[in-house]
Amino acid sequence: MAGSYKHIVNSDGSFRGTHLLDHMGDAFEALQECYDMIQWLSERLVKASGGVHSRSEVIASASVLGHLVKVRRDLRRRELEQAIEEYWT
């Protein structure tokens, strides 16, 4: 695959950027692989919750969490857990 997750993420999991993607076809393939991973992981989380939460709820909460981590790097783990709990209630 010319464009893939490995082209946009370093081996340590950090975002590398898009400089290894040569054209929109590569970008599409990388995005498709990321989308497939999100769907697979969210389905596992839905099953782990016993079906209490839907796939769209799981993805939405992951998006909120990702945003919180990005903009609030000063939050401690307990504060993040509290923010997640408040999001769900």
CORFEN-V341056 format. One record per backbone hydrogen bond with DSSP energy under -1.0 kcal/mol. NH is the residue of the N-H (numbers start at 1). CO is the residue of the C=O. If there is no record, write none. Layout:
{{NH CO} {NH CO}}
This chain:
{{7 4} {8 5} {9 5} {10 14} {13 10} {16 8} {17 8} {21 18} {27 23} {28 24} {29 25} {30 26} {31 27} {32 28} {33 29} {34 30} {35 31} {36 32} {37 33} {38 34} {39 35} {40 36} {41 37} {42 38} {43 39} {44 40} {45 41} {46 42} {47 43} {48 44} {49 45} {50 47} {51 46} {58 54} {59 55} {60 56} {61 57} {62 58} {63 59} {64 60} {65 61} {66 62} {67 63} {68 64} {69 65} {70 66} {71 67} {72 68} {75 72} {80 76} {81 77} {82 78} {83 79} {84 80} {85 81} {86 82} {87 83} {88 84} {89 85}}
